[in-house]
Amino acid sequence: MTADDSYGRLDDDDYPAYTMGRAAEMLGTSQGFLRAIGEARLITPLRSEGGHRRYSRYQLRIAARARELVDQGTPIEAACRIVVLEDQLEEAQRINAEYRRAAEERPED
């Protein structure tokens, strides 16, 4: 791996750069919370060669949203489901916007 490859990963939202301890610290939560949302299949951390969990920035954003809901009193399973549905809605809206832009750019027949 070259230095250029390493620097490119700094901008990669999906690169699993954070250990469980660091992720929990960044989110202000416990490692148990991260395990719980993993068991609920909200996020699936990648594993290092030594078997340690590694989290990406994207996964940390998802975990932060789940924590926000849990802090408001939502049961963890329901919070995970809400986050999945929010993520699916955002993706559907993004796709619809792309279709609209493409339709607007097409010449009139």
C-alpha positions in Angstrom: 0.0 0.0 0.0 1.3 3.4 -0.9 1.0 6.7 1.1 -1.5 7.9 -1.6 -3.7 4.8 -0.9 -3.6 5.5 2.9 -4.6 9.2 2.4 -7.5 8.2 0.1 -9.0 6.2 3.0 -9.2 9.3 5.1 -12.2 10.5 3.0 -13.8 7.0 2.7 -17.0 6.9 4.9 -17.0 3.1 4.7 -13.4 2.5 5.8 -13.4 0.7 9.2 -11.0 3.0 10.9 -12.3 3.1 14.5 -11.9 0.5 17.2 -14.8 -0.3 19.4 -13.3 1.6 22.3 -12.7 4.7 20.2 -16.1 4.5 18.6 -17.8 4.2 22.0 -15.8 7.2 23.2 -16.7 9.3 20.2 -20.4 8.5 20.6 -20.4 9.0 24.4 -21.8 5.5 24.9 -20.7 2.1 26.1 -19.2 -0.7 24.2 -22.2 -2.7 25.3 -24.5 -0.3 23.3 -22.4 -0.9 20.2 -22.6 -4.7 20.7 -26.4 -4.4 21.2 -27.0 -2.5 18.0 -24.7 -5.1 16.3 -26.9 -7.9 17.7 -30.0 -6.1 16.5 -28.2 -6.0 13.0 -28.4 -2.3 12.7 -24.7 -2.2 11.9 -22.2 -5.0 11.2 -18.7 -3.9 12.1 -15.8 -5.4 10.1 -13.3 -7.4 12.0 -9.5 -6.9 12.1 -7.2 -9.8 11.5 -7.1 -10.2 15.3 -11.0 -10.4 15.4 -11.5 -6.9 16.9 -14.5 -4.9 15.8 -13.8 -1.9 13.5 -16.3 0.8 12.7 -16.6 3.2 9.8 -17.7 6.9 9.9 -21.0 5.9 8.2 -21.6 3.2 10.9 -20.9 5.8 13.6 -23.5 8.2 12.2 -26.0 5.3 12.2 -25.1 4.4 15.8 -25.3 8.0 16.9 -28.9 8.3 15.5 -29.9 5.1 17.3 -28.4 6.4 20.5 -30.3 9.6 20.2 -33.6 7.6 19.9 -32.7 5.3 22.8 -31.8 8.4 24.9 -35.3 9.7 24.2 -36.8 6.5 25.6 -37.2 4.4 22.5 -36.5 0.6 23.0 -33.3 -0.4 21.2 -35.0 -2.7 18.8 -37.5 -0.1 17.8 -34.7 2.5 17.5 -32.8 0.2 15.2 -35.9 -0.3 13.0 -36.6 3.5 12.8 -33.0 4.1 11.8 -33.2 1.5 9.0 -36.4 3.0 7.7 -35.0 6.5 7.8 -31.9 5.4 5.9 -34.1 3.6 3.3 -36.3 6.7 2.9 -33.3 8.9 2.4 -31.9 6.6 -0.3 -35.3 6.5 -2.0 -35.5 10.3 -2.0 -32.0 10.5 -3.5 -32.9 8.1 -6.3 -36.1 10.0 -7.0 -34.2 13.3 -7.2 -31.8 11.7 -9.7 -34.7 10.4 -11.9 -36.2 13.9 -11.8 -33.0 15.5 -12.8 -32.5 13.0 -15.7 -36.1 13.6 -16.8 -35.6 17.4 -16.8 -32.4 17.1 -18.9 -34.0 14.9 -21.6 -35.0 16.9 -24.7 -38.7 17.2 -25.4 -40.0 15.0 -28.2 
